Amino acid sequence: MRIVRDVAAVRAAVASSGRVGLVPTMGAFHEGHLSLIRAARASCDLVVVWLFVNPTQFNEAADLVAYPRDEDRDARLAEACGADILFAPAVEAVYPPGFATTVTVSGVADVLEGALRPGHFAGVATVVAKMLNMVRPDIAFFGAKDAQQVAVVRRLVADLDIPTRIEVLPIVREEDGLAMSSRNVRLDPHERRRATALHRGLVAAQSAVAAGERDPGLLARAVADVLADAGIEAEYVAVVDPDSFLPVETLDRPTLIALAARVGSTRLIDNIEVAP
């Protein structure tokens, strides 16, 4: 596996390489990231792993500083999973002096995470547009945990006629149900146990749907109650259309239940798809 730092080098590497798969990451790899790399390896001729902690999508300076970084470890794991190239540009390569362009996505980027984290999805959309233009992959692999981000990226790709297919893989979870996240390492043992309430709450809502419940308000309350029992107050529990992220009035089609909550000082997100 090669580690590449600049755009010219990555473009030269992917030229005439057959089907190119791209796995976008900010590092601190866990099994969720590795599942994406393996999926890319299984279906592509060349696998590029993007490793870049994007400063423009962080709303809190402390969060950016605290984000875990270990490129050597990530490189070893990526290579073991079959990556051909680790593309790890410096901030100056992505945002050179004089950089003055921002990509914004309306609608799906304005609600939930977009409303609570102003500018977050503009940062995501801008860096994803740059990343896809730099690498020009045939397929980009994303995880379903960041469901709203995926919806924003799909809108971006469709609206700007970017010829990359977006492939979304299921959430990878710990044995106790907690969605794998690079942020989980910040949880102390007590917080780690409490954090399992996020998935348990979503499963409670899923079970309610299976039992015939169709009222989004009651489903959200079922999730919030499980969180409250664990001493966690949700920033939001939303029952939404998985493409627009607008609230649904009743469950008459596949629907997403998404949540965000702080466990201690660590902000976590999760979601589950339900269908009537």
Protein Blocks (a to p, Z undefined) as FASTA:
>chain_A
ZZdfbfklmmmmmgonbjadddddeejiafklmmmmmmmmmmpfbdcddddddfklpfbf
klmmmpccdfklmmmmmmmnopabdcdddfklmmgghiacdcddehjlmgmjlmmmghkl
mmmmmmmmmmmmmnopabdcddfklmmlmmmmmmmmmmnopabdcddddddddfkopacd
fklmmpcfklmmmmmmmmmmmmmmmmmmmnopabfklmmmmmmmmmmmnopacfbdcddd
fklopacfbdcbdcdddddddehjbccdddddddZZ
